[in-house]
């Protein structure tokens, strides 16, 4: 009997997978629309999720508006560190870096 490294339907439902989307300074897209496009792209492109960056070089819309996409906290949601796409609940966080950089207080 083989052991699975991906959580399957009998083991969990709606495993939270956080998606951090850093948008470009030039992005003027509505955040809700951008969130939907990111979610759609990830669901159509990946069969499973683990912590780390997401490549989106082939998607012109995302390439024009997004600086980076990272999946986070999968290891906290799954003891295996990987979650099947059909079980994942993508929680998308959109942010923009401050043009002035970090500040020491």
C-alpha positions as CSV (number, residue, x, y, z in Angstrom):
1,X,0.0,0.0,0.0
2,X,1.5,3.3,-1.1
3,X,1.4,6.4,1.1
4,X,0.3,9.6,-0.5
5,X,2.2,12.9,0.0
6,X,-0.8,15.0,-1.0
7,X,-3.8,15.5,1.2
8,X,-6.8,13.7,-0.5
9,X,-10.6,14.2,-0.1
10,X,-10.9,11.7,2.7
11,X,-8.3,13.5,4.8
12,X,-9.4,17.2,4.6
13,X,-11.7,19.7,3.1
14,X,-11.0,23.3,2.1
15,X,-7.4,23.5,3.2
16,X,-6.4,27.2,3.3
17,X,-3.6,28.2,1.0
18,X,-2.5,31.8,1.2
19,X,-1.6,33.5,-2.0
20,X,0.5,36.7,-1.6
21,X,0.3,38.9,-4.8
22,X,2.7,41.9,-4.9
23,X,1.5,44.2,-7.6
24,X,3.6,46.6,-9.7
25,X,3.6,50.3,-8.9
26,X,2.1,50.9,-12.4
27,X,-0.9,48.6,-11.7
28,X,-4.2,50.4,-11.8
29,X,-6.4,47.3,-12.0
30,X,-9.3,46.8,-9.6
31,X,-8.1,44.5,-6.8
32,X,-11.2,42.3,-7.0
33,X,-10.7,41.7,-10.7
34,X,-7.0,41.1,-10.2
35,X,-7.7,38.6,-7.4
36,X,-10.1,36.7,-9.6
37,X,-7.6,36.5,-12.5
38,X,-4.8,35.3,-10.1
39,X,-7.2,32.7,-8.6
40,X,-8.3,31.5,-12.1
41,X,-4.7,31.3,-13.4
42,X,-3.5,29.3,-10.4
43,X,-6.5,26.9,-10.4
44,X,-6.1,26.2,-14.2
45,X,-2.3,25.8,-14.0
46,X,-1.5,23.8,-10.9
47,X,-2.7,20.4,-9.7
48,X,-1.2,20.8,-6.2
49,X,0.2,23.5,-4.0
50,X,3.3,23.9,-1.8
51,X,5.0,26.9,-0.3
52,X,7.0,29.0,-2.8
53,X,6.8,31.3,-5.8
54,X,4.4,30.9,-8.6
55,X,5.6,31.4,-12.2
56,X,3.2,33.5,-14.4
57,X,5.5,34.4,-17.3
58,X,3.1,33.0,-19.9
59,X,0.1,35.1,-18.7
60,X,0.3,38.6,-20.3
61,X,-2.3,40.2,-17.9
62,X,-0.5,39.0,-14.8
63,X,3.0,39.8,-16.2
64,X,1.8,43.4,-16.9
65,X,0.3,44.0,-13.4
66,X,2.1,41.7,-11.0
67,X,5.6,41.8,-9.5
68,X,5.4,38.4,-7.7
69,X,3.1,35.6,-6.5
70,X,3.9,33.4,-3.6
71,X,2.0,30.5,-1.9
72,X,2.4,30.6,1.8
73,X,1.5,28.7,5.0
74,X,0.8,25.4,3.1
75,X,3.2,23.7,5.6
76,X,1.0,25.0,8.4
77,X,-2.2,23.7,6.8
78,X,-0.8,20.3,5.8
79,X,1.5,18.0,7.7
80,X,2.7,16.8,4.2
81,X,3.6,20.3,3.0
82,X,1.6,19.9,-0.2
83,X,-2.2,20.2,-0.9
84,X,-4.2,18.9,-3.9
85,X,-5.7,21.8,-5.9
86,X,-9.2,20.3,-5.6
87,X,-9.1,20.6,-1.8
88,X,-7.4,24.0,-1.5
89,X,-9.2,27.2,-0.6
90,X,-7.1,30.0,-2.1
91,X,-7.0,33.0,0.1
92,X,-5.6,35.8,-2.1
93,X,-3.8,38.8,-0.4
94,X,-3.0,41.7,-2.8
95,X,-0.4,44.3,-1.7
96,X,1.9,46.9,-3.2
97,X,5.3,47.7,-1.8
98,X,5.9,51.3,-0.7
99,X,7.9,53.2,-3.3
100,X,10.1,54.7,-0.5
101,X,11.1,51.3,0.8
102,X,11.2,50.3,4.5
103,X,11.4,52.8,7.4
104,X,13.1,52.5,10.7
105,X,11.2,53.8,13.7
